[in-house]
Amino acid sequence: MGAESVIAPVTTDLTVGGMTCAACVKRVEKKLGRLDGVTATVNLATGRARVSHPVEISVQELVETVEKAGYTAALPQPPKKRQGEDGDESEDVKQEHDRLLITALLALPVLVLSMVTGLQFRNWQWLCFVLAAPVAVWGAWPFHVRAVRGLRHSAATMDTLVSLGVAASFSWSAYALFLGGAGDPGMRMPFSLVPSAAEGVAHIYLEAAVGVPLFVLAGRFLEARARRGTGAALRSLAGLAAKEVSVRESGHERRIAIEELDVGQVFVVRPGERVATDGQVAEGSSAVDLSLVTGESEPVEVGPGSAVVGGAVNAGGLLLVRATAVGADTQLARITRLVTEAQAGKARAQRLADSVAGVFVPVVLALAITTLGFWLGAGADPQAAITSCVAVLVVACPCALGLATPTALMAATGRGAQLGVLVTGPQALEGLQHLDAVVLDKTGTLTSGHMNVARATAVSDGLGRDVVLRLAGAVEQGSEHPLGRAITAYARRESDEQLPDVGEFRALPGRGVRGRVEGRLVEVLAPDDELPAALVDAMAVAEAAAHTPVIVRVDGVTEALIEVGDVVRPGSYRAVDRLRRLGIRPVLATGDREAPAQAVAKALRIDEVHARCTPVDKAGLVRDLQEKGYRVAVIGDGVNDAAALAGADLGIAMGSGTDVAIGAADVTLVRGDIEALADAVRLARRTLGTIRANLVWAFGYNAVTVPLAMVGLLNPMLAGAAMSASSVLVVANSLRLRAWQPSPARRRTR
């Protein structure tokens, strides 16, 4: 053989436990990255690591590497096995809640007595010491354990800072009580917002020893709840999956687990039940609610032959559905998978934040030691020097740096999925934000992609429009031509009665069809030169729109003209107009003829049109626009769009399109509605604005508070509260994206 074949790396997801800040993220990524051929992306908000590695490196080796770094790792469990997120609390959450509650009960009396001098009774400080001891040891135990574990692996994290701060505050207080005179029965201690160097050693900092664990535990508890909230949309998608299904076999029903359902089996969907999996209606008719799957607000009518999506709710009659996809191949599974993968990515700004976080804790430790040495060297009271040192340790917050992007990304991708917009990751969001040109395919994107009756015009003194449509639809029942099927489908929708049978049916090659309906001779034919005056204008309109006109004759008399063509999707005009208002230039590129392309472009006010485009032509058009400085998106739904989708700055596929197109795209519009693109652009801009605000806060907070602590202007207890509030504020800001709404014209009731 010639050159050696290259084996592509495999991707493995791991659940990583024990991470508390961005420094932990950086450490796990660095440890995994030291393995040959391994790259890893770790998400603090989800607690997941996405690892790309050679097949020679086993999952067990990856897990051991993470464990050697001081953390836990395992393969993620299926969503259905996860507990405590929407129902009863999990054991871990309950333990955190209990620890926080007991810590608060013990700490609050200490805080009140330490801060309100008038309440300080005889020997109050000893009661505070008794109450503070279990808080400093048991309440802060998780921080001490993780700090020691990190030191064993030569790593310093947020827990190291908190543990050292609590230990220093409690140790100084113990020294002052037992050896420094603070244990005298009549001792009174005024509270100060800043460390004081004038009070000697008879000052204790038990309020810091209990306040720091209390505020950090409370902050992390609220932060964890908020982070679970950012993933609520993804869990709701997973919750749409059925667990059991009623299968119809040989006229009998039986309940089976959804995992046992095979493609081709027929299952029953009763009113109010969810469709178990993707399928095609075999019997029955109903309306199905797709709002939780695609964001479509109106129920969709379905009947025999209609496709239905797993997770949709049957809002009407009984349906028998033949399964066409099961398990990981369903649309719901694909949506869930795309959202999960999107949340694993990182924006460019977050990579910078992670790089800073990697050296953040060691720098803070160095600054704390420097602060202690400076104040002692300057002749300051040891109490004030130690207090300033503790404040530096406690106030620094790398947590916010690690949460700035992933929490916003989780909330935005979940909200996008609810609105029918799936993105592949932060790079796609960044691409949407900077978009200024979009290449639109015509067929299936701006138009419905199949033949429809656009207009039916009847002569004023004839049988009437409804009667003629009913007769035309009836005679076309015998036709296999797309025009005939479109007319029959339209007549069925317009008529309140069942279409009558056709007799003496005959196809007229190149001209149309003829048949007898209810005793009348009905012909649907290509137009000739002899049109009634009332239909001449309708003929001109059809030709201007590049649609196909046919005439209907009943007993030899021309009664109507029906205009058939690929009609523009409802909302396409509004969608193109909204894109234009967002500063995005629309360009129409289609493989269709010039006349239909120009007709659609004129209807939608698109100035630049490229007709008869091959896949190579479309890809070349994208390159030309990029060379002119445009950041280009391509919207398509077919195999012929895949090359242009892959070559664009951003590829956008219609959810109703082919797997090839969706696989090449960065964004998928699940509903097949291009107006969702305008919503996606606005959501992307809001999301990246939120990420920037989070990062500005995270960097700005540390840039301001650490120097204040170093110069002795922060009390350690207030420093702990500020640090906890910093992380909670970042997550709360990201959570606002869950409530983001499209423009009023697009707003849906969720």
MOURRA-V267668 format. One record per run of one state. SS is the DSSP state (~ for helix, > for strand, _ for the rest). FROM is the first residue (numbers start at 1). TO is the last residue. Records with the same first field share a line. If there is no record, write none. Layout:
SS = FROM-TO + FROM-TO
This chain:
_ = 1-9 + 18-21 + 34-38 + 44-47 + 54-58 + 69-71 + 76-78 + 82-90 + 116-116 + 120-123 + 140-140 + 153-157 + 179-205 + 231-231 + 240-243 + 250-251 + 261-265 + 270-273 + 275-278 + 284-285 + 290-290 + 295-299 + 303-306 + 309-312 + 315-318 + 324-326 + 330-330 + 344-347 + 378-381 + 396-398 + 419-420 + 424-425 + 434-436 + 441-441 + 448-451 + 459-464 + 479-481 + 495-502 + 509-511 + 518-519 + 527-532 + 545-547 + 555-556 + 566-567 + 569-571 + 582-584 + 590-593 + 605-607 + 611-614 + 628-631 + 637-638 + 648-649 + 655-658 + 665-666 + 670-674 + 711-715 + 740-743 + 747-750
> = 10-17 + 39-43 + 48-53 + 72-75 + 244-249 + 252-257 + 266-269 + 274-274 + 279-283 + 286-289 + 300-302 + 307-308 + 313-314 + 319-323 + 421-423 + 437-440 + 447-447 + 452-458 + 503-508 + 512-517 + 520-526 + 548-554 + 557-565 + 568-568 + 585-589 + 608-610 + 632-636 + 650-654 + 667-669
~ = 22-33 + 59-68 + 79-81 + 91-115 + 117-119 + 124-139 + 141-152 + 158-178 + 206-230 + 232-239 + 258-260 + 291-294 + 327-329 + 331-343 + 348-377 + 382-395 + 399-418 + 426-433 + 442-446 + 465-478 + 482-494 + 533-544 + 572-581 + 594-604 + 615-627 + 639-647 + 659-664 + 675-710 + 716-739 + 744-746
